[in-house]
Amino acid sequence: MAETIVMIHGMWGGPWYWENYRTFFEGKGYSCVIPTLRFHNMDPKAKPDPVLGTTSLLDYAADLEEEIRKLDSQPILMGHSMGGLLAQILGSRGLAKALVLLAPAPPAGIKALMPSVIRSFWSVLLRPNFWKTPNRQTFNEAVYSMLQLLSPEECEKAYDRFVYESGRAASEIGFWQVDPKKASSVDEKKVNCPVLVIGASQDKITPASVVHNVARKYGTVSTYKEFPNHAHWVVAEPGWQEVAAYALEWLDKVLSKRVPQ
């Protein structure tokens, strides 16, 4: 039976940005499931549901857990950016046979607010009550922080598909120190499956130094790989194939060693 990969998108995104990875991994015999996070199945040009603003990481995780538990077998969880943090949360609940974290957002306890990260969210941070309203980066912020390796035409095409994101979820990641529910917390002792953490040297919104600390959190079960010629948009920027190929090779290796439960 084919192994299943659940691909979890990040902020402002949707299943659309996994198109390359889905084609690649299905071509290698994997089955891919790509959920849409709550309130993200909207028209990018429409006004967001105001409830999105107060949607928590824990709400996203609950929805994903419900979908994962419907599967016939324990899947691999592959997450990008905020999706990488959600994959960590779900992994700590025993829901994954392996985690593949692509430029993941860090869990509570890891400092993330570097100068480039603040610049990436500047227009969001200036909004009144940003922590409880839907938000979206400006085009220039998206290019600076995530899309800088794409052509101008590709930047516009990607940005035109960006939807709004939860102010609460963003705050739970960036300002975990003042979150009473500690929504972004992950108990690393409960992550017992193999973990691949991929960083990108040119990433400005989840800098490689932050991502490396995510890998350190999981100790001996984690493998860290940094790609010097990549930025945040490892799912679709030029050369994405080398990142996907590395993840495939790692998965094939760790799954061949895994003892069936």
N, C-alpha and C positions, 0 to 999 in steps of 0.2 A: 504494500500500500504506500502511496506517495506521502512523503512528509508534508505537513502543512505549515506555511508561513503566514502569520497574521501581521500585516503591514500597517503600522499606526502612524498617521500623518501628524504634523505639528501645527503650530500657530498659523492662522490665516489660510490654512491649506485645505486639502481634500484628497480623495482617492486619486484624482487626476495626476498628481505629481509622482505617483508610483508607476506610471505607465511603462517606463523603461525597465524598472526592476521586475515588474510583473512579467513582461515579455521574456526577460533574461532568465529568471528563475523557473518559470513554467517551461521554458525551452530546455532546462536541465532536469526536468522531471518532478519539480516541486509543485504543490498545489498552493495557490495564493488566495487569501481572504483579505479584503481591504475594506474595513468599516469606515463609516463617516462619523466623526465626532458630533455630539449633540449640537444642533443649531447651525451646523456647517454646510447643510445641504440647501443653501440659499442662493438666490441670484446675487452675484457680487455688486450689482448696481442698485439693489433694493435696500431699504432700511432694515437693519437687523432687529430680531425680536429683542426687546429690552431685557428680557429674562436672561439672555445670554450673558449680560454684564455681571450677573451674580452667580453664574455657573462655576462650580468648583472643579478642581482636578479630581476630587473624589467622585463627582458626578460622572465625569468622563470615564474614570476607572470602573465605576459600577456598571455603566453601559457596556463597556468592553468585556468585563468579567462575565456578564450575562451571555454575551455572544460566544465567548470562548468556551463556556461550559456546555454549550449546545453541540460542540464539535465532537466527532467520534473518537478523537485521540488528542493527546496533549500536543499543542503546537510549538513551533518556534515563534518567538515574538521579535519582530524587527520594528524599531521605532526611530523616527528622525526628529531631532530637535525636542519640542515638548512631547512628541510621541515617544522619544527615547526615555523620558522621565516616566511617562505612563507605563512603558514596558517594564521599567525597574519596579514600579509599585506593584504591578501584576505579577512579576517574577517573585517578589517577596511573599506573595500569596500562594505560591506553589503551582502557578498556572502555566509554566513554560518548561520545555525540555532544554532550551537554549535561548539566550538573549543576544540580539545583534543591535547595538546602539550606535546610530550614525549621528555624529555631532550632537550628542544628547544634552538636553537641559539638565542641570545638576539638581540632586535632591537637597533637602534641608541639611545644613551643616557645612556646605561647600560654598565659599564666597564666589559670587558670580558677577557682581556689579562693577566690572572693570570699566574704564573710561569709554572704550569702544561699545560696550553693551549699553551704557547710559545714552550715548549718542544714537544708538540704533532705536531706542525707545523715546527719544526726546519729545516728539510731538504728543505721544501718549501720556507721558509723565506731566505735561503741562495742562492736560485737560482737567477741568474740575471733576472731582470724584472719580478719577480714572480707575480706581480699584473696584468700582461697582457698575461700570458702564461698558458697553461694547466698544472696541477700539480697532483701529487699523493703522499701520504705518503709512507715511507718505511714500510716494514713488521713490524719491531720492533716498529716503532712509532704507527702503527695501533693497535698492541697488547697492548702497554703501555696505549694508550689513550681511546680505545674503546672495545677491544676484550678480556680484561684480565681475564674475568670469564669463557671464553670458554676453552675447552681442546685444546692441541696443534694441534690435527687433525682438529678440528672445526675452529681454527684460520686460518689455511692454506686454508681450503675450502672457508671460507668467503673472505679472502684477495685475493684469486685467481679470485674472481668475481668483485673486486673493479675496477672501471674505473677511468678515469681522471676527474678532476674538474676544474672549471673556477677560474683562479687567480683573476680575477676582482671580482667575487662574494665573494670569501674569503676575499679579501681586503675591500669590502664594509661592511662586518660584523666586521672584526677585527680593521679596521682603519677608522671607520665612521666619525671621527673628520675631516679628510682631504678629504672626498668624497663630491665634489661640488653638486652632485645630491641627496645626502642623501638617497640613494637607500634603506637602511635598516630601514628607519624611519617608525614608525607606530603611527598614531594619536589614542591614547587610548580612546579618547572621542567618536570615531566612532565605537568602538567595543562594541556593545550593547547586544550581545548574551552571554550565559553562557560560561565560559572558565575554563577548567581543565588543570592545569599545573603540570606535574609529574617530579620530580627531583630524582636523584639517588646519595646516599651519597658517592659512590666510583667512580663517574664520574670524569674524568680528563680533558676532552675536552670541556664539558659544566658543570663546577662544580656546585654543588647543591646551593651554595651561589648565583651564577649568576642566576640560574633558579628561585630561590626564589624571586629575584628582578624582574624577568619577571612577576611572579604572582602578586607582589605588584603593578606593573604598571597598572593593570586592575581593581584594587580596589574591589568594592563589587560584581562585576560580576564573579570574579575568585575564584577558589578553588585550594589550593596548597596541594599536597601530596608528601611526600618524602619516598623513599624506602631504608632502610639502607643496605640491602644486595644486592643491584644492582649497576651496572656501566652504561656506556653509551649505551650498546647494549641491551637495554630493549626489543627490538623487537624479540630477539632470544636467549638471554643468559639463563642459567638455572634459572627456576622460572619465566620466562616471563609470565606464565599463571596468576600469582597473580596480575601482573600489568594490564594485559588485563581484568581480572575479575573486578578489581576496576574501570577501565574506563567504562566497561559495566554497572556496578551498578550505577555509576554516570550518565551516559547517560540515562538510563531507568528512573532515578529520574527526571532529568531536562526536559526531553522530555514529561514526563507525566504532568508536570506543565505548559508546553508551551501552550499559547493560539494560535490557528490557525489564521494565517493572512488572 
